[in-house]
Amino acid sequence: MEYTLNNEYLNGLMQKTIAKNPSEPEFYQAVHEFLTSVEAIIDQHPEFISEKILERIIEPERVIMFRVPWVDDKGEIQVNKGFRVQFNSAIGPYKGGIRLHPSVNLGILKFLGFEQIFKNSLTTLPMGGGKGGSDFDPKGKSDREVMAFCQSFMRELCKHIGPDTDVPAGDIGTGAREIGYMFGQYKKIRNEFTGVLTGKGLTFGGSLARTEATGYGLCYFTSCMLAKKGTSFAGKTVVISGAGNVAIYATEKAQQLGAKVVALCDSTGYVYDPDGIKLDIVKDIKEVKRQRISEYAKQVPTAKYEDGCHGIWSIPCDIALPCATQNELDLDAAKTLVANGCKVVAEGANMPSTPEAIAYFQANGVYFAPGKASNAGGVATSGLEMSQNSERLSWTFEEVDAKLKSIMESIFKAADETATKIGHEDNLVMGANIAGLLKVADAMLAQGVI
Ligand code: NDP
């Protein structure tokens, strides 16, 4: 991929970013998308250039890398890499998930942390951007092994985080179990019971509706897009990739709003159920038994299973919600979706669509929403969990869900109105990047060169 820009200054900045951060393609992709949006407004903001706002925003405030040794069930010592990227704290404590997946490296966490800055800004809550993780793979590990890893990971991480400093949360591979083990270890070492992690269990400070928040929020955001086009989820056919936290609760809300979700996948393959996915069966397979999605086709006679996940995009649908991982939806997939009549794509995962796929959607009348806007419901509800922890109160499911819905509507409004204001109506990529940037840049300008 060529990471060039028309604006000379921004192009120079992009090339410097590549030179200074070798072998981080996902980070270049995220920065390039952001700078492409900034091209539309850079002439109106000479202070961004004189005060080096963009140079500063692209450089993380701090990166922590550490060794994570732990002992497996055979008594052997295993060693993983641990990371925390504290990207930007201009508008609040660093906030962002912890990813546990064998593919994790610094470049991936930098792309995620960078996007998190603008996403968190869009939520209207006071949260800076960060991200962390490890190349540890929880799949196939016993609960004791996962606990041993999480405790070792937190032994180092606890020196760098805190409820007013940096508040990590879940992400791929980090669910309620892992957050519980990490929270327990933090509490033990620091001897303090504080809201240092979000996504906690309900008996120790977690928020109702946090589990559902990213998937539900995605559907609330998509409903705003559909409403702008005079329609709704009712009667629509939806394809959702992934079968994890985001995909499951996006399916639940889309179904509640009257849509038929016909496909889900995991990293080994996808299931197609033309009768509509039976979510109770998926939850049992994925949340309770931690099995592969192929199990679904063994239990449901109307469903078919296919190896490989890319084929999921060949299933005809009105709405596609990619909710698995970065770059899972490429140009070929975009062409197939368009040819099959798909009209709306909203990202539940972070950066699941390649730049070529996004360009194709935008050129072919597909209304497209980037993850940093449409999947912000998870971190927004994490922000609500922080508020509840500070107040030492728990809000009802209905209260949290109503706040989530109203935040998603305000994110849509901000991205939509900003896109229109800069002359790119319906370009939610530009709208989200610029609306997110303006608030962070304002705070950075006010706080001086730090
Ligand atoms: P989970 O670990 O719960 O689920 C991830 C799902 O995606 C699993 O079904 C996994 O399959 C699948 N998957 C992972 N890698 C691939 C791949 N290469 N190809 C196909 N499928 C794959 O994670 P989440 O649902 O929490 O996260 C999904 C996405 O949403 C990520 O991009 C994450 O950053 C983003 N996100 C999550 C938020 C949250 O609150 N959880 C908030 C905002 C964004 P398998 O089990 O086989 O690995």
Residues whose N, C-alpha, C, O or C-beta is under 5 A from the ligand:
A	BS01	NDP	G170 D171 I172 G173 T214 G242 A243 G244 N245 V246 A247 C265 D266 S267 T268 C309 C323 A324 T325 Q326 G348 A349 N350 N375 G378
